[in-house]
Amino acid sequence: MFKIMMRFLSLLVVSLMPFLAFAAKPPGEAATITSVELKGDARPGSVVKAIVKVKLEKTFHVHSNKPSEENFIATVLALEPLAGIKIGDIAYPKGKSVKVDGLDKPLSVYEDEFEITVTLGLSAQAKLPAVIPATLRYQACQGAQCYAPQRLKLEIKLPGK
C-alpha cells in the first residue's frame, strides 16, 4: 500500500510540475516579446521600421510611455547604438485611460497586447547582418498593486543580403 501511495504522489508531482513552474514566476514579470518584425528592405542606405510586439499576462497592466503621474514608471524601449545604424523615432501606442479602485485619477496604461515601432536608418557603410540589443523597461501592476520595475532583453535582427 505504501509503494502504491508513493507512486501516486510521484505521478501527481510530475504532472503538476508545469503549473508549479508557472506559479514560481516572480511577481511583476508580466511582459513577453511575442515578435519583432521588420518593415522595409534592410540594406545599406535604407530606412526600415522594427515593430516590437508585447503581450502582457492576464490581469496585468503597465504604465504607458506617458504615465498619468510623474512618479509612475513609464514603459520605455531602449536600443544600444551600433555603428552605421541611426536609431530614429520610437513610436509608442496611446495609453488607455483606466480607473483603478483605490486611486483618485485614471491611469494611462497598456493592457493585453501592444506594439512599439522604431525607425532605423542604415548608412551606406552599415554592416549587415546586424543585431541591435534592446531592453524594454516596464512596471507591471494589478489594479493599484504595482511590482518592482522589470527589464526585458530583446534583439532586433537586421538580415544580410
Beta strands, then each sheet from edge to edge (+ up, - down):
strand 1: 31-39
strand 2: 47-56
strand 3: 61-63
strand 4: 76-79
strand 5: 85-91
strand 6: 96-98
strand 7: 107-111
strand 8: 113-122
strand 9: 130-138
strand 10: 140-142
strand 11: 145-146
strand 12: 150-158
sheet 1: 1+ 2- 8+ 5-
sheet 2: 6+ 7- 3+ 10- 11+
sheet 3: 4+ 9- 12+
end
